[in-house]
Amino acid sequence: MVILDGKTLDLDTLKRIARDREDVMIHDDNRSYVEKASQVVERIRKSDRPVYGINTGFGHLSDVKIDSDKLDQLQVNLLMSHACGVGEPLAEDVVRAMMALRVNALIKGYSGIRIDVLETLVRFLNEGITPVVFDHGSLGASGDLVPMAHMSLPLIGRGEVFYKGVRMHAEKALLKAKVRPIEQLFAKEGLSLINGTQAMNAIGGLVLYDAFRLMRYANLALSLTTEALEGVACAFDPRIHEVRGHKGQIDVAREVLSNLTQSAYTTRQSEKRVQDAYSLRCAPAVHGASLDALRHARDVVEIEMNAVTDNPIVFSDSDVLSAGNFHGQPLALVFDYAAIALSELGNISERRIERLVNPQLSGGLPAFLTKQSGLNSGFMIIQYVAASLVSENKVFAHPASVDSIPSSANQEDHVSMGFGASTKLEMILKNVKRIIALELMSAAQAIDFREKKNMGKRTKIAYDLIRGHIPMIALDEIMYPHIRTIESLLDDETFYDTIFKGEDDK
């Protein structure tokens, strides 16, 4: 059971809710915060004082006063009119993360929404009712309005959901799950549900969770390749990295040395060569810089996970203040940063694959890691595939946050494009995971052409696991099933835990 309190949610806990489907409840202390703010909104509703989002229109229409007898309909209209998403449905784990994040923000008690609405959203999580939310449509500035509207419609029995693996109308799913919809949204409640950064934060947060694990695999692939190329292990000496001082670089070098403990495949300076190419020798600096970037992104994301991103913000009867906490710029910037960081992991990994398959660079390995090269092409096209993914990532890594298109008749004249930044980051992660998988597969193949020696402590575990699923490919055969296998292994919790044995991956 995860208890949401608006203060302590982190990436690990979000993953437990989104993917492991742990039940959720609201901390008892937060109920009074929510109730207090709700009472403030109700008092304003009964007064003549215009307050944005409570008794006015939205965006460019914020100066339009709404009659008191139409305030509830205003909130329903908001959800319906903003449910304009296009594309394909987001994955269920992403939408579950969205719901958890929105509850966590609203229970801080600065919104004015009723606790009943939030309890219904919690019921959705616990009963496995997942709204259908589409993957295009958000500018990431007035909150993720479009995806959040699709997330919220099922609360009032409208829109679509996934329930027990089936896509259906929300009303039907609520009947099956014996969950009562919210009969009527009160003043500001529709706005409270959609005015936040939780869609981009859900996508980007889960990607970051996966990115830290992928970093471990990138370091592992580097270690296996170092063995396969009889690399100079002196480049990972901790003294080198400590005198530079970057924590990520220090941590990567330490991990690679740990992976290579007891290895007889690595060499020393001047034993076979004086120094290695940059893709091996400079890898701690490159991987480490990416690790530092991901850590910075995580810090920003976890602040946002526990932030108030509503508008207006309810402080007291006299202080209901309109501002811009919904603007996604903090997330947009770090998602773009993380995208570049992940792209570089793929970039340098592809260079190592090239060194493994190129007989001019591999230090005695057969051309393209195959017997009877010429008749057999071996791993030649593995490098092509990696290169194509690297090239695609260079397009995706262009920052989304440098773009802005004004909206709502220029009332919203600067937007973050943070949602686009998060979806691009997700695509880059998928590509880099494939590149790292190809390096692991190539390195294992290369090791099979070397004289048998003791491998490193962790590289031996990884090699044996890979060989338990993928044989050495001595002569040409259809390759894509093996590629699918190595990709799936990187998503397998048991595979990860067996190699890293529960060590902290942050």
N, C-alpha and C positions, 0 to 999 in steps of 0.2 A: 504494500500500500504506500503510495506517495501522498504526502500531505503538502498541499500548496499553501504558501504563506506570503507570496509576493516578494520574498527577500532572498531565498536560498536556492532557487532553481538553477541547475547547471547543465552542461551538455550530457553528462552521464545520466542524470536523472531524466532529462528530456528523452533520451534514447530508450530508457526503461518504459516510459509512458507510450512513446510512439511505436516502438518496434516490439518490445516485450509484452505490451498491453497490460502493464500493471494497473490495478485500480487506483483511482484518485479520489481524494476528499479535500475539502476546504478546511483550513485551520479554524478552530472555534473563534479565536481572537479576531479574525478578519470579518466575521459576520457583523459585528458591531460597526466596523469601519464602513462597510457597504451600506448598512441601514442608515447611518448618519447622513451620508452623502445623498442617498435616495430621498430622505426627508427634505433636504435642501432643495432638490429639484422639484419636489411636489409643492413646496411653498412658492417657488418662483412660478410654477405653472399656474397657480391661483392668483398671481399678481398681474399687473399690466406692464411690468418692466420687461422690455425686449432683451432676451439673452440668447446668443447664438446657439443653435442646435436644440434649444428647448422650445422656443416659440417663434423661430424664424426659419426661413428657407436656408439652403445650403450653398456653399461656394459663392458664385456671383450673385445668388439670390438671397444672400445673408441679410439684406436690408428689407426683405419682404416679411411683414408681420403676419403670422398665422393665427386665425381665430382659435379661441380656446377649445371649442368643440371639435376641432379638426386636428388637434395635436397628436392624438394616438394614430390617426390615419396617416399623418405625416411620416411617422416612423416606419410603418409598413410600406408606404410608397417608396421610401428611401431604399429599403432592401430590394424591392422588386425592380426599381428603375436602375439600380446599380449592378444588378446581376447580369452583366453583359459579357461574361467570359467567353473566350473562344479557344479552340485547340483541343487538346486531349486532357482527360482528368488527371490531376496530380495523384501521385501514389498515396495510398491510404496512410502510410506512416507519416507523411508530410502533413496531411490534413489533421491527423491526430495531434501532431506537434503544434499546429496552428491553434487548435482548440485549447490545448493545455496552456499555451503561452498567453492566449487572450484571457482565460480565466485568471491566470496568475497576475496579469496586469490589472484587471478590473477589481480584484479582491483587495487591492491596496486602499480602496475607498475614496478615490478622487474623481469618480465618473458619474455617479448618480443612478446607476442601474440597480434593479432589485436583486436580492439574493436568490429569489426563485428562478430568475432567468439563468443565473450562473449555475445553480444546482441542476437545471435541466441540461446545460452544456456538459456538466460532469456526468450526468446519467448517460448522455450520448457516448462519452468515452468508455464508461464502465460496461455499457450494454453492447458495445461494438457497432454503434450506428455512426457511419462516417459520411459526412456530406460529400457530394460530387462537386469538386472545385476545379476549374479549368486553368490551364497553365499559361494563358496569355491574357493580358488586359490591364495590368497594374502599372502605374507610373511611379509608385513608391514615394509619393509625397504627401497627399492628404490621407496617409495611411495606404494600405493595400486594399483600396475600396472594393474593387471588383471581386477578387478572390474571397475577401472577408464577407461580402454580401452573399456569395454562394454558400459559404460556411454557415451563415446565420439563418438563411431562409427556412431550413428544416426545423428550426426551433418553433416556428409558427405553423408547421405542417405543410410547408410549400417547398418547391424545389425537389432535388433528387438526392438519394443516399445510396451507399453500399451497405448492405446488411447481410451477414452470413454469406459473403461472396457473391451476392446478387445485387445488381443495380436496379433500383425501384423508386417509385414516388415516395417522398418522405412520409406522407400520411399513412401509406400502407405499412411501411417499416415501423412506424410508431405504434400502430395497432398490434403488430406482431410482437414487438418488444414490450408492450404494455407500458409505454411512456406517454404521458399526456403532454401535448404541445402547449406552448404558451398561448393562451387565448387572446391576449391583447398586449402589445408592447406599449408601455407608457412613455411619457415625454422623455426624449433624449436617448432612449434605450437602443433604438436602431442605430443611431450614430455611435453610441458607445461600443456596439458590437463590431463596427467596421472601421473605426477611425484609429488605426494602429499599424505597426510594422510587422505584425506577427506572421504574415505569409512569407515574406522574404527572410525573416529570422528563422522560420521553421525549415525552409529549404537550405539556407546557408548554414544553419546550426548543425543539421544532420550531415551535411557534406563535410563540415569541419571535423565532426566526430570521426567520420570515415577517413579524413585526410591524415589525422594523426596515426591511424593504423597503417595507412598506405606509406607514410614516412618510414615506419619500421620495416616494411617490405622493401622500400627503396634502399635502405641501408643494408638489408640482407642481400639484395641483388648485387649491390656494390661489393659486398664481401665475397659472394660466390664468384663473381667475375674477377675479382682480385686473385683468387685462388686459381681460376682457370687460365689467367694470363700470367701466372707466376709473378704477381705484382710485388712491388717494394713496400713492405709493411712499415718501414721506418716513417713513411709519410703520415702515419696515424699516431705517432708518438705524442703523448699528451703534452709534453713540454712545448712542442711547436704551437699548439692551439691555445695553450694557456697564456703564452706571451702576446698573442693577438687579443684575446679577451672576450670574444663573442661567445655567449653561452651556447647557442645552437651549434656552432662549429665544434666547441669543446665536447658537447654531448654526443654529436655524431661520431667524432673520432673515437671517443671512449667506447661507443656501442660497436663500431666496426672492429676494434681490437678485441672486444669481448666475443664477438661472433667468430673471430679467427683464432681464438685461444687454442693452442695445441696443433695448429695447422702446420703441416710440412710442405705445403704447396707454395707459400709465400717466400719471398727472398729478401735479401738485405742489399743496401746500396753497393753497387759495383760488383755484386755477385753475378748477375746476368746483364744488368744495365745500371747506369748511374741513377737514372730517375725515370719514372713513368710519365705517360701523357697526362694532360690536365684532367681528362675524364676520370682518372683514378686518383692522381696526386692531389688535385684541387677539389675532389668530391666533398671532403668535410666542410670546406668553405661554401660550396654551392648548396649542398643539402642543408648545412647549418643555417645559412641565410633563409632558406625556405622554412625551416623549422621555426626560426625566430619570427618570421612573418605570420605563420599560422598561430603561434602563441599570442601575438598581438591581436590578431583577428578574434581568437577565442575570448580574450579579455573584453573586447568591445561587445561581442555577441552576448556574453554572460551578463554584462551590465544591462544591455537592452532587454534581456530575458526577464529582468526584475524591475523594469522601468514603467513609469506612467507615460503612455504614448497617446493619450486621449486629447480631445479638444471639443468644447472648453474643459478646463480642469476645475473641479469643484473643491474649494477650500472652506468656504463658509457662505452664509446667506449673502453677504455683501461682496464676497470675493469669488466670483465664478469667472475665471480669466481665460480669454481666447489667446492662443499662441500657436506654436508650431512643433510640439513634441512628436507629432506623427511623421515628421519629415525623415525620410530614410537615409539621409546623407552619411551618418556615421557607419551604417551597415554597408551602404553602397561602396564607400571608399575601401573598407577592409575586405569586402568580397572581391573587388577588383585586384587588390594587393595579393590576396590569397590565390586568385586565379593565375597571376603572374608567377607566384611562388611554386604552385603545382606544375605549371607549364614547364618551368625550368627543371624540375625533377624528371619530367619526361624527356626533355631536350638532352640532358646529359646521359640519361639511361640509353637513349637511342645511339649516342656516340659510343657507348661501351659495347652495345650490340654490334656495331660496325667493326670494332676492334676484334671482337670474337670471331666474326665470319670472314674477315678480310685477311688472306694469307700473308699480305705484306705488313700487317700490323699485329698479328696474333702470336708471334713468337713460336712458330713451328706447328701450329694447329693446321689440319687439312683445310683446304679452301671450302668455305661455306659449311664446315663441320659435317662432312659426309665422306664415306668411303667411295672410291671411284668417282671423284668429282669430274664433271664433264658429262658422263653418262647420267650422274645424279646431280641435281641442283641443291639438295640439302636445305640449309637454312637461309639461302640467298634471299628468298622473298619474305622471310620473317623480318629482315631489316627493311625491306620496302614498306611493309605494313606499319612498322614502327615510325618510319619517316613520314608516312602519310598522316598518321595521327599527330605527330609533332607539328607538321605543317598546319593541320586543321586547328590545333590549339593556338597557334600564333594569331589566327583570325579571332578566335574566341577570347583571347587575352586582351584584346583592345578594350580599354576601360568603358564601361557603361556610364559611369558617374560623370564623365565629361560632357555628356549629352543632356539636353533639357529641351522639352517642347511645352510651351505654355498651354494651360487648359482652363476650363471654366471661365471663358470670356476674359482671359488674362488676369483673373483674380489669383489664380494659382500659377504664377508666372515663372517659377523655378521648381523643377521636380528632380528627384534623385535618380530615377531609373534603377533603384536598388533591387527591385524584383527581377529585372532583367540581369542585373549583376549576379544575383543568386542562381538563376537558372543557367547562365553561362558557366559559372563555377561548377555546377553539377555536371555539365557536359565535359568540362576539362578533367574533372576527377575521373570520370568513366574512361576517358581516353588514356590518361596517365596510368590508371590501373592496368589497362591492357598492355601498355608499353612495358611496365615493370614485370608483368606476367611473362611477356616475351623475353625479357632479359633473363629472368629466372630459368625459363625453359632452355634458352641458349647456353647459359652458363653451365647448367647441368649436363647438357650435351657435350660441351667443350671439355669438362672434367673427365668425361669418359674416354677422351683421346689422350689424356695424360697418364703417365706412369702412376700406378696406384700408391697413394701415400695416406697418412693420417690427415683427415680434414679438420677444420675448426670445430669447436664445441657445438656452436649453433648451426653452422653451415652444413654439418654432417646430418643433423636432424632434418633440416629442410631438404637436403638432397635425397635422403631416404624416403621422405614423404612424397616428394615429387616423383621419384622412381616407382613408388607404390601405385601411382596412377598413370604415369606416362613412361613408356619404355624408351631406351635409347633408340634413336631412329637412324639405323645404319645405312639403309637404302631408301630411296624416295618412296613415299606413300602419301595418302591424303592427309593433309596437315590440320585442316580446320577443326576436326574433332579434338585433337590434342590441345589446340589453342583454347577451345571452349572449356576443356577440362582444367587447364591451369588458371584461367579466369575465374572459374567457379570455386577453385580452391582458395583464392584470395578472399572470397566472401564467406568461407566456411569458418565458423567460430572454433570448431575443434582443431582445424589446421592451424589457426592463429595461436590458440592457447597451447597447443603441443610445442610449437616453436618457442614462444615467448613466455610460457608458463606463468601467465597472470601478472607479468611485470607492468608497471605503469607506462602507458604509451603516450604520455603528455610531455 
